[in-house]
Amino acid sequence: MMIPKNFIMIGFVICVYVFILTVVVGQEIKQYQPVYSLRMFIFKNETAELKDVHVESGTISYFPVTNTSYAIKVVSFDDKTLFDTNLGVSFIIIIEPGQIIETDSMVVQARIPVYETAKWIIIQHYDKEILRIDLSEYFCNKNGICDLGENKYICPEDCEQISEIPEEERGFQFLYIIMLSLVILILIAIFFVRKRR
């Protein structure tokens, strides 16, 4: 039995569509995620001041790979470190080759992952804690709605009854979308093949 050329063409288009959907949407899911976006002043005298913290959808900041004297951490309610990385801080500004200015403070902006069990964001210089941010102070408005940045741990008043989707289930949802799209395209292909006959 000969397979119609149109059917082969439709099958090829379906395969290309599923491949593109998997790659593009998969990359979007990996790159964009809920992040804590922080803006703070860090001072040379081992102090720091938070200017703003909010949750947005975005990418995680680039952090230095080599060890620096500053670090940023996310710590859970049960005192477990969820995120720990170097923080790029320098009080030297290079205006042009040969011209350097030293400052007493600098503005640092960082985007770090959101964790459901996160309680604190901590900034350290060596082993000294210079800033501790209690997330419940910034992300619990007690308005009866589980807003972005709130969860059942830092804001039980708003989110106690809401269960968040685990990461592995989100992966299954993504696979389900792809499979559903594939089934719909196959049904469309069958419809056109039968119509031509």
C-alpha positions in Angstrom: 0.0 0.0 0.0 1.4 3.3 -1.1 1.5 6.2 1.5 0.1 9.4 -0.1 2.7 12.1 -0.5 0.4 14.6 1.2 0.3 12.4 4.3 4.1 12.2 4.4 4.3 16.0 4.0 1.7 16.5 6.9 3.7 14.0 9.1 6.9 15.9 8.4 5.2 19.2 9.3 3.9 17.7 12.5 7.3 16.5 13.5 8.9 19.9 12.8 6.1 21.7 14.7 6.6 19.4 17.8 10.3 19.8 17.7 10.1 23.6 17.5 7.5 23.7 20.3 9.6 21.5 22.5 12.8 23.6 22.0 11.3 27.1 22.1 8.8 26.6 24.9 11.3 24.4 26.9 13.9 27.2 26.7 11.3 29.8 27.8 10.4 27.6 30.8 14.0 27.2 31.8 15.0 30.9 31.3 12.0 32.7 32.7 11.0 31.8 36.3 9.9 33.6 39.4 12.9 35.5 40.8 13.5 37.8 43.8 14.7 41.1 42.3 16.8 43.1 44.9 18.4 46.5 44.8 20.6 47.5 47.7 23.4 49.7 48.8 26.5 47.9 50.1 29.0 50.0 52.1 32.7 49.6 52.6 32.3 49.6 56.4 30.5 46.2 56.2 27.0 47.4 56.3 24.2 47.2 53.7 20.8 48.8 53.1 17.9 47.3 51.1 16.2 49.7 48.7 13.8 47.4 47.0 12.8 43.7 46.8 10.0 42.3 44.7 9.1 39.1 42.8 9.0 39.1 39.0 9.3 36.7 36.1 12.8 36.8 34.7 16.2 35.2 34.6 18.7 34.7 37.4 21.5 37.2 37.4 25.1 36.4 36.5 27.2 35.8 39.6 31.0 35.6 39.7 32.3 32.1 39.5 35.5 32.9 41.4 35.3 33.3 45.1 34.7 36.9 46.3 34.5 38.2 49.8 30.7 38.9 49.4 28.0 36.3 49.2 24.2 36.2 48.8 22.1 33.3 50.4 18.6 32.2 50.6 17.7 30.4 53.8 14.6 28.4 54.7 12.5 28.4 57.8 14.3 25.3 59.1 17.7 27.1 58.6 18.7 25.2 55.4 20.6 27.0 52.7 18.6 26.9 49.5 20.8 29.2 47.4 24.4 30.4 48.0 26.6 32.2 45.6 29.3 34.9 45.2 28.1 38.5 45.0 30.1 40.8 42.8 31.0 43.9 44.9 33.7 46.3 44.1 34.4 49.8 45.4 36.7 50.6 42.6 35.4 52.4 39.5 37.5 52.5 36.4 36.7 55.7 34.5 39.2 55.2 31.7 42.6 53.3 31.5 44.8 54.7 34.2 42.0 56.5 36.1 40.5 54.8 39.1 38.1 56.1 41.7 37.4 54.5 45.1 34.0 54.8 46.6 32.5 54.1 50.0 29.4 52.4 48.7 27.9 50.8 45.6 24.5 49.9 44.3 24.0 46.1 43.8 21.2 44.6 41.8 20.6 40.9 41.9 17.9 38.4 40.7 17.9 35.1 42.6 15.5 32.1 42.5 12.2 32.1 44.4 11.9 29.1 46.8 8.6 28.1 48.4 10.2 27.5 51.8 12.5 30.6 51.7 12.4 32.8 54.8 15.5 35.0 54.6 17.8 36.5 52.1 21.2 37.1 53.7 24.2 39.2 52.5 27.6 38.3 53.9 31.0 39.8 53.8 33.4 36.9 54.5 31.6 35.2 57.4 30.0 38.4 58.8 26.3 38.9 58.1 25.7 42.5 56.9 22.1 42.3 55.8 19.2 39.9 56.6 15.9 40.3 54.7 12.9 38.7 56.3 10.7 37.9 53.3 7.5 37.8 55.3 7.9 41.5 56.0 7.8 42.3 52.3 5.5 39.6 50.8 2.6 39.2 53.1 0.0 42.0 52.7 -2.8 39.9 54.4 -5.4 40.8 51.8 -6.9 37.3 51.5 -5.3 36.8 48.1 -2.2 34.7 47.5 -0.3 37.3 45.5 3.0 36.9 43.6 5.8 36.3 46.1 3.5 35.0 48.9 3.3 31.4 49.9 1.9 29.3 52.7 5.1 29.6 54.7 5.7 33.4 54.7 2.0 34.3 54.4 -0.3 31.5 55.8 -3.1 34.1 56.2 -3.4 34.5 52.4 -2.0 31.2 51.1 -2.9 28.5 53.7 -5.6 26.8 51.5 -3.6 27.1 48.2 -1.4 24.3 47.2 1.4 25.2 44.7 2.3 22.9 41.8 5.5 20.9 42.4 8.3 21.3 39.9 7.9 17.7 38.6 4.2 18.3 37.9 5.0 21.4 35.9 7.2 19.2 33.7 4.3 16.8 33.2 2.0 19.7 32.3 4.5 20.9 29.7 4.6 17.3 28.2 0.8 17.2 28.3 0.6 20.4 26.2 3.0 19.0 23.6 1.1 15.6 23.4 -2.2 17.4 23.1 -0.9 19.6 20.3 0.4 16.5 18.5 -2.9 14.7 18.8 -4.8 17.7 17.4 -2.4 18.0 14.4 -2.7 14.2 13.7 -6.5 14.5 13.8 -6.4 17.5 11.4 -4.0 15.5 9.1 -6.4 12.5 9.0 -9.3 14.8 8.3 -7.6 16.3 5.3 -6.4 13.0 3.9 -9.9 11.5 4.2 -11.4 14.6 2.6 -9.0 14.3 -0.4 -10.0 10.7 -0.9 
